[in-house]
Amino acid sequence: MDLIADIQSKLDALDAHSLTRRRRSADTPCAPRQVVDGRALLAFCSNDYLGLAAHPRVVAALREGADLYGAGSGASHLVSGHSRAHALLEERLAAFAAPHLERARALYFCTGYMANLAVLGALGADADTMIFSEALNHASLIDGARLARAGVTVYPHGDAGALAAQLAASSARVKIVVTDSVFSMDGDLAPLPDLLALCERHGAWLVVDDAHGFGVLGKHGRGALEHFNLRSPNLVYVGTLGKAAGVGGAFVAAHEAVVELLVQRARPYIYTTAAPPALAHALLASLDIIEGDEGQERRAHLERLTAQFKEALRVQRWQRPPSPTAIQPIVIGANDEALRVAARLHEQGLWVPAIRPPTVAAGTARLRVTLSAAHTHDDVAQLAAALNHLERS
Ligand SMILES: *Cc1c(COP(=O)(O)O)cnc(C)c1O
């Protein structure tokens, strides 16, 4: 067998289905106005919901963190890579999550992907455990459930009734319900109050992946748990820090026993080099902004931009799943058509990503518009006008 020809046939098959993905190289920081491959664009792609990725105070804190702690951590957390900056960040994050948990402790991870692998791998380590996974969960939760020794059952999107029936029918010793809080490609919210009530009734864990809620939802930006005003010892919270927090990494907040189990047993925590301490130091500045008046102002501005976009967008043929968040999908359907529309926008200097399978279901390729507090009302008006015009052409 010709090994390269075998690979090439796989790549050709992707191309034939308009599924080849291409990267663009940004020459400037993540912001609405970027220079990308040498070209000025107005971007609606990032998950930098509060505009903190290039915020001067966060960038200055990153620089200061490098001066204080150097460039790299040098080792995993359990060997010698755990720095004062990591410890301070974990204390701040635990305090942040404390109103919603019992005996809260937080653990910082290099990425949200790894945090999800860690939580499901550690809580779902035994064969007498069952993971109940929401149908539209993020790939990292799907992979975490695959790595766990526990069984996996998928429940339909947003369907607490179906989950109730599955929980009642299960004889697993330990039950874990896991869901995104804000669905990353649709922008809608999971019915967390209903899910938590079910979990408490059945003595199950509720693992909430708040990648798109942390920093954005709730009066103080504490995320989906604050938004829904939830508090329970059954909650295991995953927040990511590369989206609204603008830096990178993630954290798990839960009862201190859960976090201690992760420290002792979670392989994606133990067997990897600790993230550079400067990132943790920069995140302290992000948290100051998120919790403070500036964070509230940024969230209010983002809400106004979201309302403006929904009002101004007049498309009929393309579908618009009702999303209350800054994730505003426009479902076009066919892969090549979604790519064609994204290319037309790009010609006009607008950068909106076309999202295709397997990230979304076949036949639901879409433009994923994301808004940021760094956008202006003029930016949003320009995008809505361009989309309205393109649908008719
Ligand atoms: C982005 C994302 C992750 C992964 O987080 P990273 O820090 O980017 O690895 C996990 N879950 C959801 C829902 C996400 O959108």
The ligand as a Tripos MOL2 file, in Angstrom:
@<TRIPOS>MOLECULE
LIG
   15    15     1     0     0
SMALL
NO_CHARGES

@<TRIPOS>ATOM
      1 C1        -14.0430   26.2520   23.4010 C.3       1 LIG1
      2 C2        -14.8040   25.2210   24.1490 C.ar      1 LIG1
      3 C3        -14.1490   24.2670   24.9300 C.ar      1 LIG1
      4 C4        -12.6550   24.1090   24.9250 C.3       1 LIG1
      5 O1        -12.0250   25.1230   25.6000 O.3       1 LIG1
      6 P1        -10.5270   25.4920   25.2000 P.3       1 LIG1
      7 O2        -10.0140   26.2520   26.3590 O.co2     1 LIG1
      8 O3        -10.6160   26.2820   23.9440 O.co2     1 LIG1
      9 O4         -9.8060   24.1820   24.9930 O.co2     1 LIG1
     10 C5        -14.9170   23.4190   25.7020 C.ar      1 LIG1
     11 N1        -16.2550   23.4790   25.6750 N.ar      1 LIG1
     12 C6        -16.9120   24.3570   24.9150 C.ar      1 LIG1
     13 C7        -18.4060   24.3670   24.9260 C.3       1 LIG1
     14 C8        -16.2160   25.2460   24.1180 C.ar      1 LIG1
     15 O5        -16.8650   26.0990   23.3330 O.3       1 LIG1
@<TRIPOS>BOND
     1     1     2 1
     2     2     3 ar
     3     2    14 ar
     4     3     4 1
     5     3    10 ar
     6     4     5 1
     7     5     6 1
     8     6     7 2
     9     6     8 1
    10     6     9 1
    11    10    11 ar
    12    11    12 ar
    13    12    13 1
    14    12    14 ar
    15    14    15 1
@<TRIPOS>SUBSTRUCTURE
     1 LIG1         1 GROUP 0 **** ****
